[in-house]
Amino acid sequence: MTEVIPKLPRTERDGKVYIGEGIRFERIRRITGYLVGTVDRFNNAKRAEVADRVKHAAMR
């Protein structure tokens, strides 16, 4: 088994180990060459680019 970062919470259930369960994270997207969590600081042209882009997969 590969080495796991010790700071991540581990939960053992039904003979399986779940790593990082319950950790919340902010969505990070790569938009027009930038890694961003939100588009708050984008100007109108960049926001239009984001709105016009084709979404290939829906995350649930």
N, C-alpha and C positions, 0 to 999 in steps of 0.2 A: 504494500500500500504506500502511496506517496506521502511525504511529510506534509502535515497540515499546519498552517499558521496557528500557534497556540492561543492567540487572542480571540479567535472566533469561537462562539459558543457551539458546543457539540451536544447533541441529543441522541440517545440510543433508544430505539423503539422497534419492537418486532424483529430484533436481530439485525436491524439496519442502523447505520450511523448517519444522522442528518447534521450537516455542518452549516452554520450561519443562519439557521432558522430563526425567524423573528427579527432579523436586522432590517431596519427600514433604509431605503436608499432613494435618492433623487434620480429621476431619469436623466441621462446624459445622451444627447443626440449630436451627431456630426452634421451640421448644416452649412452648406456652402464653404466648407473648409475649416469651420470653427467647431470646437467641442463646447457645447452649451447645455445648460440645464433649462433655461428659459430664454425667450426672445425679447425680454424687457428692454434691452439696450440696443436692439436693432432699429435701424431707420426704416422708413416706409418701403423702400425698394427691397431691402432684405426680408421684411415681413411678407411682402407680396411673393417673393421667391419661395418662401416657406409654404405659403398658402397654395401656390401653384404646383408644388412638387407632387410626384406620383407616390402614393403610399403603397408599398409592396406587401406588407404583412400587418395584420391587426394583432396586437398583443392583448391578452386577456388575463 
